Amino acid sequence: MGENMIAGFATPEGTEKFANNSNANPLNFKKFQKLTLSNIGIGTYLGDPDEKTDKAVTNAVKQSVESGINVIDTAINYRAQKAERSVGMAISELIDEKKTTRDQVFLCTKNGYLTNDADVKQEFWEYVKTEYSGKGIIQEGDVSSGYHCMTIPYLADQLERSLKNLGVECIDLLYLHNAVEGQIKDISKEQFLKNLKLVFEFYEQKRKEEKIKFYGMATWECFRVPDDNSQYLSLQDTIELAKEVGGEDHGFRFIQLPFNMHYDQALLKKNQLFDTSFISVLEAALKLNVGVFTSVPFMQGRLLAQGVMPEFNDLSPPIRALQFIRSSPGVLAPLVGQKSPEHTSENLEIMKLSPLTNDEFISLVKKLTE
């Protein structure tokens, strides 16, 4: 491994210690895969690929961890590799400042999309040619019309870059990023599933090498659409595929999908065939022991406008949005993209509150569906 790479990964003891030492409400942690994870995570998707944003993201990640959040989500293509570097900087500074240790934070990233590097002054396709096709990492026909590539040489290259960007020897959770969505216009479902199996074999190998601990799929449509849609994927079948490859101890333990008061399909749409009946993807995830992280909690701010969401418990719009999502059975944590210190502070107020009880949640859903 490169010099100064941070060793280790999230552990049951480390994450439990994080929760115990946190000023956050103790009810805001969930046990999953023996890890103690905060029921809010920080996301790092949006922003310009510039130094000002780097600094803002690094500070927001640090502020979030200091407020009791130990789930950090990024992706290699976010801000053309700069999001990962900002997260890496935050973790390194937090460890140097003795505010946390590597075993206390759960670090997630994603690969699969074609990406350039904002720190290399080359335009997109020139970079792709120099770094990927010129080095034989990408062959003719490997890249889909959706700028997606899930061949093993490409994913292997991207994992090494992610480790270096993040400055760590091991990533806790590596997602295959929008794979169905990025591929299905160009290949058959049958071919896609063959390719997916190869990716799972690759990820299982990387688990043995301790470069990743878990893997999953970060998705947009595939677990929410009806079963007759070409983008549909059965969660149960996906887990069976992981079992075929990795046995009972396989590493496919997490998915990510959009969920909020507007995108409510994960909770309300019974589209996932489980054994012989259709249930929602959140129900399927509970039955299959899959942890769900959710994206777009505020729909890029659109949900925060006056009167868009029903009011309850005298909460501000962002806190209302997060309370609904994190209280939904089957959700581990919504991922909140936050950069400005004001927004970060406002969103972090939720770590002082308890999630809704099951009864409160059910009456809120009734209100929403009336």
N, C-alpha and C positions, 0 to 999 in steps of 0.2 A: 504493500500500500504506500501511497505517497507520504511525504513527510508531513507532520502535523495533522494527520487525519485523526479525527476523534474516534476512539474505539468504543465498542459497546452498542447497546440497543435498549429499548424499553423493557423493563423486567417487572414481574409481579411485585417484588420488594420495593424497587425504585418508584414505581407509579403509586404504590400505596403510601409510601413515605411522602411523596409529593402532595397527595390529597390530605394527609394528616397535618402537614406543615402549612397548608394553604389557609388563607383567610376566607376563602370561599365557603359558602354554605355546604356542609358535608353531604347534603342530599343531591348536590350537583355533580356527583361522580357515579359512574356505573361500572360494575365489574363485567368484563367480557374477555374471554380467552385468558382468564386469570389476571388480566391487567386492569388497573383502576384508571378509567378515562373520564375526563371532564365532559359534561353533556353540552358544551359549546366548544367548537373548534375554530381556529383562525384560518381563513382562506387568503390566498395571495394572487388572485387571478388578474384583476384590473390594474391599469396604470401605464404610464409611458415608460419606455426603456431608457430612463435617464437617471443621473446620480441623485437628483432630488427625490425621486420616487424610491430609489434604493434605500435611502436614509429613512424615509417615512415608513417603508415596509419593515425594515430592521427594527425601528423603534416600536412599531405597533406589535410586532411579534414579542419583543421583550416585555412591553407593558402587559400584553395578554398573559404571558407565562407568569409574570409577577402577580397577576390578579387571579391565578388559579386555573388557567387553561393549559392543558398539557397535550392537546391534539393540534398538530400543525399540518396544514395541507398546502401543497404546491404542485407544480408540474414543470417539466423541462422546457416546454414551449411557452409558458407564461412569461411575458415580457422578454421573449427571446433569450432564455436562460438566466436573465437577471433576477427573476423572482427566487429561484433556487439559491442564487448567490446571496441574496439579501437574507434569506432564512438561515443559510449557513453562517453568515456574519452574526446574526442574532444569537444563535445557539453557542457559537464560539465565545461571544462576549458574556453571555449569561453564565457560562461555565467558568470563564476567567474571573468574573466578578463573584464567583461562589454563590450564585443565586439559584442554580440548579445543577444537576449532573445529567450525563447522557442517558442514564437508565430511567430517568423520571419523565422524559418527553417522548411522545409517540409521533414519529416523523413519517409523513406520507407524501409520495410524489407519483407522477404518472408518465408513461411513455407511449409512443405510437404515432404521434403527429410529426410531420416533417418540421424541423425548426432550424433557424439560423442562430447566430450569436450576435447580440447587439453590441458586444464589445469588440467584435471584429468588423472592421470597416469594409464590408463587401455587401453588394446587394444580394437578396435572398437566393436567387438561382445560382449565382456565381459561388456563393458559399456552399450550397448543396453539391455543386459540381466539384469544388476543391476538396471538401471534407468527406463526402459520401461516395459519389459515383467515381471520382478520380482515384479513390483508395479501394475501390471494389466492395465497399460496404453495401451500396445499393446497386442492383442490376437493372437493366432495361425491364420495364413492366412491374417493378416491385412497388411503385407508388400509385395509390389509387387516385381517382379523380377528386377525392375529398382530401388530398394532401396527407394521406395516411399510409403508413408502412408498418406491417407487423411481421416482417421476416426476422429470423433469429439474428443474423449478422447486424441488422439495424438496431434491434432492441438491445443487443449486447453492447453495442457502441453507446447507445443512449444511457444505459444503466451506468457504465463507467463514467460518462460525463456527469451524470446526476450525482454520483458519489463524490466526484471531485468538486462540483459546484457547491454541494452541501458541506463538504469538508468532513465527511463521516465515512467510517469503514462499513457501516451496515444501515440499510433503510428499513424501517419497521414495516411499512406497507407500500408495495409497488402496485399501482393499478395499470392495467391495459386501458388506454384512454379512448373512449368513444369508438370502440372497435367495430361494432355492427354498423353504427351510424356512418363511420368513415369508409367502410369497405363494401357494403351490401349492394350498392349501385353497380358494382363492377364484377362481382363473383356470385356464384350460387350459394344458397344457405349451406348446402352439403360441403362445398369447398371451404366455406368460412369455418365450419365446425372442425374440419380437418386441420386447418391452419391454427385454430384456437387450441386444439390439443397439443400441437407442436410448441405453442407459446407456453402452455401450462407445464410441459416437460422442461422447457428452458427455465421457467421460474422455479420449479422444484429443484433443478440443479443448482440454481443460485442460492436457494435456501440451504442446501448442503454446504455450500461454500461460505455460508454466513454473510452473504452480501445483502440478502433480504430476509426478513422473518416471515412475512405474510404477503399474499398477493390477492388481487381482486379485479373488479371491472368498474371503472368510472364511466357512467353512461348518461345519455340524455333521453333517448326514446325507448330503448329496447325492453326495459322491464315495465314500462307504463302503457305501451300501445296494445290494442286488441291482438289476439293470437293469430288473426288472419292477415296481419300487417307484415310486410316483408322484413321489417326491422325487429320483429318480435323475437325475444329469447326467453325460454323457460328457465327460471332460476333453478328448479329441481334438476333439469337436464344438465345445466352447467355444473352443478355440484357433483352430479354423477360422473361427468367428464373428469373433474378434478380428482375424484376418488379412483377412477380408472388409472390415472397417471401417478397419483401420490399416495394411494391407499387411504385408510381411515384417518391417517395423520396428515393429510394434504394441507396445503397452506392457503387455499381459497376460502377466506373467512370474512371478507368485507365487500360491499358494493357501495357505490355512490350514485345518487340520482337527484333530479330536481324535485323539491317538495316545499310547498308553502300553502297559504290559504287559497291561492288561485290555482296553482298546480297541485291539486289534491288527489290525483289518480293513485298515487302510491298507497293512500289510505282507503279511498272509497271505490276504486275500480277493481272489480273481481275479474282480473284478466290472466292470473297465473294458474295454469293447470297444476294442481298438486294432487298426486295419486289420481283420483277420478273426479275431483270437483274443482271448480274455479274459486280462488280466493285472492285477496289483494297481495301485492308484492311485500308489503310490510308483514302481513300474516305469514306468508311463505318464508320470509327471512327468519321470523321467530321459530318456525317449525324446523327450519334447516340449520339453525344456529349460525346465521350469517349476520354480521353487524352492518347496520346501514348508517352511512354519513350522508347528509343532504346538502345540496347546493342551492344557490339563488334564494336565500331566505327572504330578501326584500324585493326580488325581481328588479335588481339594479335601481332600487329606490321607488319604483312605481307603487309598491304596496304601502308606502309610508304617507302618501297623500291623504289629506283630510277625508274621512268618511269611506275609505276603500275597505278597511277591515272593520268587523264589528268590535265595539269597545267592550272591555271587561276589566274588572279589578283596578280601575283607575291607572292603567299602565300606558306608557308612551308607545307610539306606533312600533318602533323597533323592538321594544321589550315584548309587546303583544305578539309580534310575528315570531319571535324566538321562543316565547313561552308555549305557543301552540305547537311548534314543530318539535321541540325537545320533549314535550309531554306526550307525544304520540307513541303508543306502544310499538316497539320494533325499531325506533330511531335511537341511535347512540348519541348523535350530536349534529345540529346544523353547523355548517361552516360559514363563518361570517368574514367577508372581506372588509378589512378596516385599515385605514391609513392615517387619517388626520387624528391628532391626539383627542380632539373634542368628540368625534364619532366613536373612537375606541373607548374613551371613558364612559360615554353614554351607553354603549352596548355592554360594557363590562359590569354595569350596575346589576345585570341579571344574575351575576355570580353570587350576589348576596341574597337572592330570592330562592324559595323552594320551587321546584317544578309543580305543575298542577297535579292534584290527586286524580286518580282514575275517574271518580265521580264528576269532578269539576271538568275534566277533559270531555267526558261523554256528554255532559249538558252543553258544553261549548260547541261540540260537533253537531248536536241537534239544532242549535241556534243557526249554525252555518248552513245546514242542509234544508232548513225549513223553506 
